[in-house]
Amino acid sequence: MSIEHNEKLTKAIKKADKSVYATQLESNSDNLGYSQQAIEIVEQELKEAKENHTSSLEEQRANDMLRLLKETQAAVNVIRND
Protein backbone atom coordinates (compact mmCIF):
# COMPACT_ATOMS: atom_id res chain seq x y z
CA MET A 1 0.00 0.00 0.00
CA SER A 2 1.38 3.42 -0.88
CA ILE A 3 2.14 5.86 1.91
CA GLU A 4 -0.45 8.29 0.56
CA HIS A 5 -3.17 5.65 0.48
CA ASN A 6 -2.17 4.39 3.92
CA GLU A 7 -2.56 7.93 5.29
CA LYS A 8 -5.99 8.30 3.66
CA LEU A 9 -7.08 4.99 5.13
CA THR A 10 -5.78 5.93 8.59
CA LYS A 11 -7.64 9.26 8.48
CA ALA A 12 -10.83 7.55 7.33
CA ILE A 13 -10.62 5.01 10.16
CA LYS A 14 -10.02 7.72 12.77
CA LYS A 15 -12.99 9.69 11.46
CA ALA A 16 -15.21 6.61 11.52
CA ASP A 17 -14.04 5.76 15.04
CA LYS A 18 -14.89 9.25 16.28
CA SER A 19 -18.28 9.27 14.62
CA VAL A 20 -19.24 5.84 15.97
CA TYR A 21 -18.11 6.96 19.43
CA ALA A 22 -20.24 10.11 19.12
CA THR A 23 -23.20 7.92 18.20
CA GLN A 24 -22.64 5.90 21.37
CA LEU A 25 -22.72 9.08 23.44
CA GLU A 26 -25.76 10.57 21.77
CA SER A 27 -27.74 8.29 19.50
CA ASN A 28 -29.62 10.61 17.18
CA SER A 29 -30.33 10.39 13.48
CA ASP A 30 -27.60 12.91 12.57
CA ASN A 31 -24.92 10.95 14.40
CA LEU A 32 -26.18 7.65 13.00
CA GLY A 33 -26.07 8.95 9.45
CA TYR A 34 -22.66 10.52 9.93
CA SER A 35 -21.15 7.36 11.37
CA GLN A 36 -22.66 5.21 8.61
CA GLN A 37 -21.20 7.54 6.00
CA ALA A 38 -17.78 7.41 7.69
CA ILE A 39 -17.89 3.60 7.73
CA GLU A 40 -18.74 3.58 4.02
CA ILE A 41 -15.73 5.80 3.31
CA VAL A 42 -13.46 3.31 5.10
CA GLU A 43 -15.00 0.48 3.08
CA GLN A 44 -14.30 2.37 -0.14
CA GLU A 45 -10.70 3.09 0.86
CA LEU A 46 -10.16 -0.58 1.66
CA LYS A 47 -11.72 -1.61 -1.65
CA GLU A 48 -9.37 0.70 -3.53
CA ALA A 49 -6.40 -0.59 -1.56
CA LYS A 50 -7.26 -4.19 -2.44
CA GLU A 51 -7.62 -3.32 -6.12
CA ASN A 52 -4.31 -1.48 -6.32
CA HIS A 53 -1.98 -3.28 -3.93
CA THR A 54 -1.23 -6.53 -2.26
CA SER A 55 -2.59 -7.02 1.22
CA SER A 56 -0.59 -5.48 4.03
CA LEU A 57 -0.57 -5.41 7.80
CA GLU A 58 -2.11 -1.94 7.71
CA GLU A 59 -4.99 -3.21 5.59
CA GLN A 60 -5.57 -6.10 7.98
CA ARG A 61 -5.66 -3.70 10.92
CA ALA A 62 -8.07 -1.49 9.00
CA ASN A 63 -10.31 -4.47 8.25
CA ASP A 64 -10.29 -5.44 11.93
CA MET A 65 -11.11 -1.89 13.01
CA LEU A 66 -13.87 -1.65 10.41
CA ARG A 67 -15.41 -4.87 11.68
CA LEU A 68 -15.38 -3.54 15.25
CA LEU A 69 -16.91 -0.25 14.16
CA LYS A 70 -19.68 -2.04 12.29
CA GLU A 71 -20.39 -4.26 15.30
CA THR A 72 -20.51 -1.23 17.60
CA GLN A 73 -22.76 0.65 15.19
CA ALA A 74 -25.09 -2.35 14.97
CA ALA A 75 -25.26 -2.55 18.77
CA VAL A 76 -26.09 1.15 19.00
CA ASN A 77 -28.83 0.68 16.41
CA VAL A 78 -30.34 -2.22 18.39
CA ILE A 79 -30.30 -0.22 21.63
CA ARG A 80 -31.76 2.81 19.89
CA ASN A 81 -34.60 0.77 18.39
CA ASP A 82 -35.58 -0.84 21.71
ABEGO torsion letter per residue (X at the ends): XBAAAAAAAAAAAAAAAAAAAAAAABBBAAAAAAAAAAAAAAAAAAAAAAAABBBBAAAAAAAAAAAAAAAAAAAAAAAAAX
